[in-house]
Every structure is written in C-alpha cells, then in structure tokens.
Amino acid sequence: MLTVSHDPAAVESQLSSCELMCPRCSGRLRPWGFARERTIREGVPVVNAQVTPRRGRCRGCGATHVLLPGLFAARRADAAAVIAHAIELSTLGLGHRRIATVLTRPATTVRDWIRTFAANAPAIFAAFTARVHRATAQALGFWPAPASSAGANALGMLLAHARVLAGEHAAGHGGVVSLPWYYAALAGHGPWFFSTTGWPVPVQHQPALMRRR
C-alpha cells in the first residue's frame, strides 16, 4: 500500500509516467485496475463516503499495491482529518470520551487513535525532526517550542513539517500552499502513519506530493 495524491488526475499521470515507486523493491508502478470499494466515515456529524482506490503493479517484482489518497489512512474506517482532530483535542487535554462526543464517534475507536499516536509519539518526533532539520534555513522560522508532553511535541513537529513541505511545494511559483499536518504526515511517512505498523522505521520510499515544476 502506498500513499498518493488526493488528485486522481495526478495519480494517473504519475502511473503513466512510471513515477511511483514500489514500496517493496523500489521498482516502478504501472496502472493495474482498482482496489475494492470501501466506506469511509467523514466529517461531523458522520457522512459515509464511498472510496475506490487505484491500484498499481510493479514492473520489477510484479507485486500489486493499493494507492491510497493522502486523505485516508490504512486500516482506518474514518478519514484522516477526523483522526487528526481527535489527536489535536487530546494534546489540549481532552479525554477520549469527551472527544468521542465532539466527533460523534465510538469512544473505543477514539481511545485507540489516541493511544496509538501516544505510543508512536517519540518515533514520530524523531523522524519528523530529521525531516524538518533537512530543510535547513527554511525550517528555522517553523521550529516548534518544547511542549509539555511527548504527544504535543510530536504534533508541533508535524505542524512544522507541513509548513516546510508546503513551502517546498510552492517554491518558485510565488503562490501560497497550505497543507494540513495529517496530509503532510501521510505523504511523507505512508498510509500506516496512524497505526503501529512501520514505526519507528518509515515505510514509504518517496513523498506523495510532487514538487511543482
């Protein structure tokens, strides 16, 4: 499974040009039909959306991979924006039951999101600190102040990473690009960002966002 752009036209262009790399062997993916349709819960109150991800096949090893748009996370029935909102509220001190009420989701589901993010927080902070640090001078203005918890520190670095990535994406075009932190996180780490899979080792070989030319 690979995180790709939320824009289907961009994904088709990348597949046709063999720009997407296989998560298994770094070979190039070509079009290979579609994955099964799935229902994703979006928004507050809940709105059910039907999503049918594209699928690609590696020209090297022959493996097929689901290409999941950066608005969704692997093995999660809710949109990434909803999960991200829960994490933001948690870092502000709200408990999972109160967050579940705000988001109109099951308390056990919200508790799982928050526990998973808390468990991954040190690895998230380390991985995205390295990403932001590689942005050198540009990152200095975005570097977050230390926070009171590992989760808040991780979220602060994810916000910084989103700002750096947005700047890189818009470089040379005089425009302004704004990226939600969860989209930037999925684009950089891959579809398993909101799970225990792939931590602390990243699972995606390339960013999902193409730099503008």
C-alpha positions as CSV (number, residue, x, y, z in Angstrom):
1,M,0.0,0.0,0.0
2,L,1.2,3.5,-0.9
3,T,0.0,7.0,-0.1
4,V,-0.5,9.1,-3.2
5,S,-2.0,12.5,-4.1
6,H,-5.7,13.1,-3.4
7,D,-6.0,14.3,-7.0
8,P,-6.9,11.3,-9.3
9,A,-5.6,13.1,-12.4
10,A,-2.2,13.5,-10.7
11,V,-2.1,9.8,-9.7
12,E,-2.9,8.7,-13.3
13,S,-0.2,11.0,-14.6
14,Q,2.3,9.5,-12.2
15,L,1.3,6.0,-13.1
16,S,1.5,6.6,-16.8
17,S,5.0,8.2,-16.4
18,C,6.2,5.4,-14.1
19,E,7.0,8.0,-11.3
20,L,5.6,6.0,-8.4
21,M,8.0,3.5,-6.7
22,C,7.1,0.1,-5.4
23,P,7.1,0.0,-1.5
24,R,8.7,-3.4,-1.7
25,C,11.6,-3.1,-4.1
26,S,11.6,0.5,-5.4
27,G,10.7,-0.6,-8.9
28,R,8.3,1.5,-10.9
29,L,4.5,1.1,-10.7
30,R,2.2,1.0,-13.7
31,P,-1.7,1.1,-13.8
32,W,-3.3,-2.1,-12.6
33,G,-7.1,-1.6,-12.1
34,F,-8.7,-0.6,-8.9
35,A,-9.0,-1.9,-5.3
36,R,-12.3,-2.8,-3.7
37,E,-14.7,-0.1,-2.8
38,R,-14.6,0.9,0.8
39,T,-16.8,3.1,3.0
40,I,-15.0,5.9,4.9
41,R,-16.7,8.0,7.6
42,E,-16.0,11.7,7.1
43,G,-17.0,14.9,8.9
44,V,-19.0,15.7,12.0
45,P,-21.8,14.5,12.0
46,V,-20.8,11.4,10.2
47,V,-21.1,11.3,6.4
48,N,-20.3,8.0,4.7
49,A,-18.2,8.3,1.5
50,Q,-17.5,5.6,-1.0
51,V,-13.9,5.4,-2.0
52,T,-12.4,3.1,-4.7
53,P,-8.6,3.5,-4.6
54,R,-6.4,3.0,-7.7
55,R,-4.1,0.0,-7.8
56,G,-0.6,-0.2,-9.3
57,R,1.7,-3.1,-10.3
58,C,5.4,-3.1,-10.0
59,R,7.3,-3.6,-13.3
60,G,10.1,-5.2,-11.3
61,C,8.8,-7.6,-8.7
62,G,5.3,-7.9,-10.1
63,A,3.6,-7.0,-6.7
64,T,0.4,-5.0,-6.8
65,H,-0.3,-2.2,-4.4
66,V,-3.3,-0.2,-3.3
67,L,-2.7,3.6,-4.0
68,L,-4.5,5.3,-1.1
69,P,-5.1,9.0,-1.3
70,G,-3.5,11.1,1.4
71,L,-6.9,12.0,2.9
72,F,-7.2,8.4,4.3
73,A,-5.1,6.1,6.4
74,A,-4.6,2.4,6.2
75,R,-6.9,0.1,8.2
76,R,-8.9,3.1,9.5
77,A,-12.6,3.5,8.8
78,D,-12.5,7.3,9.4
79,A,-11.0,10.0,7.3
80,A,-7.5,11.2,8.4
81,A,-8.9,14.6,9.1
82,V,-11.2,13.2,11.8
83,I,-8.4,11.2,13.4
84,A,-6.2,14.3,13.3
85,H,-8.8,16.4,15.0
86,A,-9.1,13.8,17.8
87,I,-5.3,13.9,18.3
88,E,-5.3,17.7,18.4
89,L,-8.0,17.8,21.1
90,S,-6.2,15.1,23.1
91,T,-3.0,17.3,23.1
92,L,-5.1,20.1,24.6
93,G,-6.1,17.8,27.5
94,L,-9.5,16.4,26.5
95,G,-10.2,12.8,27.4
96,H,-11.2,10.2,24.8
97,R,-14.9,10.1,25.9
98,R,-15.3,13.8,25.5
99,I,-13.6,13.8,22.2
100,A,-15.8,10.9,21.1
101,T,-18.8,13.0,21.9
102,V,-17.5,16.0,20.0
103,L,-16.7,13.9,16.9
104,T,-19.8,11.6,17.2
105,R,-17.6,8.5,17.1
106,P,-17.4,5.4,19.3
107,A,-15.3,6.1,22.5
108,T,-13.3,2.9,22.0
109,T,-12.4,4.0,18.5
110,V,-11.2,7.4,19.6
111,R,-9.3,5.8,22.5
112,D,-7.4,3.6,20.1
113,W,-6.4,6.6,17.9
114,I,-5.1,8.5,20.8
115,R,-3.2,5.5,22.4
116,T,-1.6,4.7,19.1
117,F,-0.5,8.2,18.5
118,A,0.9,8.5,22.1
119,A,2.8,5.2,21.6
120,N,4.3,6.4,18.4
121,A,4.9,10.0,19.5
122,P,8.7,9.6,20.4
123,A,9.3,7.9,17.0
124,I,7.2,10.5,15.2
125,F,9.1,13.3,16.8
126,A,12.5,11.8,15.9
127,A,11.5,11.1,12.3
128,F,10.0,14.4,11.5
129,T,12.6,16.4,13.4
130,A,15.1,14.9,10.9
131,R,12.8,15.9,8.0
132,V,12.4,19.4,9.2
133,H,16.1,19.7,10.1
134,R,17.0,18.8,6.5
135,A,15.1,21.9,5.3
136,T,18.0,23.9,6.9
137,A,17.4,27.7,6.9
138,Q,13.8,27.5,5.9
139,A,13.0,25.4,8.9
140,L,14.3,27.9,11.5
141,G,11.2,30.0,11.3
142,F,8.9,27.0,11.8
143,W,10.8,25.2,14.6
144,P,8.3,24.5,17.4
145,A,8.9,25.4,21.1
146,P,9.2,22.5,23.5
147,A,5.8,21.2,24.8
148,S,4.7,19.6,28.0
149,S,4.1,16.1,26.6
150,A,5.6,13.7,24.0
151,G,2.3,13.9,22.0
152,A,2.3,17.7,21.9
153,N,6.0,17.7,20.9
154,A,5.2,15.3,18.1
155,L,2.3,17.3,16.9
156,G,4.3,20.5,17.0
157,M,7.0,18.9,14.8
158,L,4.3,17.6,12.4
159,L,2.9,21.1,12.0
160,A,6.4,22.4,11.3
161,H,6.9,19.6,8.7
162,A,3.7,20.6,7.0
163,R,4.8,24.2,6.7
164,V,8.2,23.2,5.3
165,L,6.6,20.8,2.8
166,A,4.1,23.5,1.7
167,G,6.9,25.9,1.1
168,E,8.8,23.4,-1.0
169,H,5.7,22.6,-3.0
170,A,5.1,26.2,-3.8
171,A,8.7,27.2,-4.3
172,G,9.4,29.3,-7.4
173,H,5.7,30.0,-8.2
174,G,5.0,33.0,-6.0
175,G,1.9,31.3,-4.6
176,V,0.8,30.1,-1.2
177,V,0.2,26.4,-0.5
178,S,-1.3,25.3,2.8
179,L,-1.2,21.6,3.8
180,P,-2.9,20.0,6.8
181,W,-0.4,18.3,9.0
182,Y,-2.1,14.9,8.6
183,Y,-1.8,15.1,4.8
184,A,1.9,16.0,5.0
185,A,2.5,13.2,7.5
186,L,0.8,10.6,5.4
187,A,2.5,11.9,2.3
188,G,5.9,11.7,3.9
189,H,5.6,8.5,6.0
190,G,3.0,6.5,4.2
191,P,-0.5,5.1,4.8
192,W,0.4,3.4,8.1
193,F,1.2,6.7,9.9
194,F,-1.8,6.4,12.2
195,S,-1.1,2.7,13.1
196,T,1.7,0.9,14.9
197,T,2.9,-0.6,11.6
198,G,6.0,1.0,10.2
199,W,7.2,2.7,13.4
200,P,9.9,3.6,14.1
201,V,11.1,2.7,10.5
202,P,9.3,4.6,7.7
203,V,7.6,2.5,5.1
204,Q,7.3,4.9,2.1
205,H,10.2,5.5,-0.2
206,Q,9.0,8.8,-1.7
207,P,6.8,11.7,-0.8
208,A,3.3,11.5,-2.2
209,L,3.4,15.2,-3.2
210,M,5.2,16.2,-6.4
211,R,7.1,19.4,-6.3
212,R,5.7,21.9,-8.8
213,R,7.9,22.4,-11.8
